[in-house]
Amino acid sequence: MIFHAIGLMSGTSLDGLDICFVKFEKKHSWSFEIIKAETISYSEMLHNQLKDAIFLSAEQLLELHSEYGFFLGQSVKHFIEKHQLKNIDLIASHGHTVYHQPQKKFTLQIGDGRAIKLVTGIPVVYDFRSQDVLMGGNGAPLVPIGDELLFSEYNACLNLGGFSNISLKSEGKRIAFDIAPVNIILNKMAQDLGKDFDENGTLARSGKINENVLSSLNSLRFYHQEHPKSLGIEWCHENIFPLLKNINTLDALATITEHAAHQIAEVINKNQLKNILLSGGGTYNQYLIEKIRTKTYAEIIIPDKEIIDYKEALIFALMGVLRINNSINVLSSATGSPYDHSSGIIV
């Protein structure tokens, strides 16, 4: 079986829209080849709209859901035309997360998949999280199905995006969970200093760790809960930002970087992991990677740029392929739902 699919991913760190065109082949196991991939930067207006979407009225949010869906459709159409792509079986779109409150049985990723289908004429799979949340799961992380089928040679896969999350094998099952906020906080702090992000962790390196704040961060209840568990921006507004408001921004950057590295290393050491594949924008944060390496003996593997930047979009493309074949694409061992299932709305 051979499938050609496009995966779309917009992360909580708001780096832009990742588009990844992949060839998948299923023989004894799944293999993949990334044929073309690129990131479409958001305009300042769209960046701000997405950043502030959590504060919109219901009517305004529905309007953005539709507008963003057409933006996704137009972006993919341009990507297809630019690279003269043919024989595309489907587009799989994660959308952009605005709300994620699984304990209240809802999660919302905006970007109407029907708009993408209208613009491109290609079958679309979208809304991968809601079904799992309605079933009582966390709706996250979803990427572990791809780690299991495409990257099983590693002990664990660690994604450093808006939030850090990890996927690993435990007692024969693939488990996964969010660890701590990373770029969702670091980017906001860097922007307060007039930078888009903290390149290489240079700003954090020049700050001073606030030990009192660090202790309060590490004491948050989330870190002492068992998996499955997941984080959202609402949790950061409630728990993280209030602790940072009374220290200067450089010290906040240093403290959050130390905090993230500490929590990540705790998970690595507790699970006695030997080799870990990294991905996500935080992989480029040299200061964060140095911090993690000093706190663990595990081999931290930094892959090719293509995997660092597009692993999530790649896996959502795979999830779309699995969905149209009615195959399992969500692992209950990762999300906490009652059973494995095939999730996503097909247009």
Secondary structure, 3 states (H helix, E strand, C coil): CEEEEEEEEECCCCCCEEEEEEEEEECCCEEEEEEEEEEECCCHHHHHHHHCHHHCCHHHHHHHHHHHHHHHHHHHHHHHHHHCCCCCCEEEEEEEEEEEEHHHCEEEEECCHHHHHHHHCCCEEECCCHHHHHCCCCCCCCCHHHHHHHCCCCCEEEEECCEEEEEEEECCEEEEEEEEECHHHHHHHHHHCCCCCCHHHHHHHHCCCCHHHHHHHHCCHHHHCCCCCCCCHHHHHHHCHHHHCCCCHHHHHHHHHHHHHHHHHHHHHHCCCCEEEEECHHHHCHHHHHHHHHCCCCEEECCCHHHHHHHHHHHHHHHHHHHHCCCCCECHHHHCCCCCECCCEEC
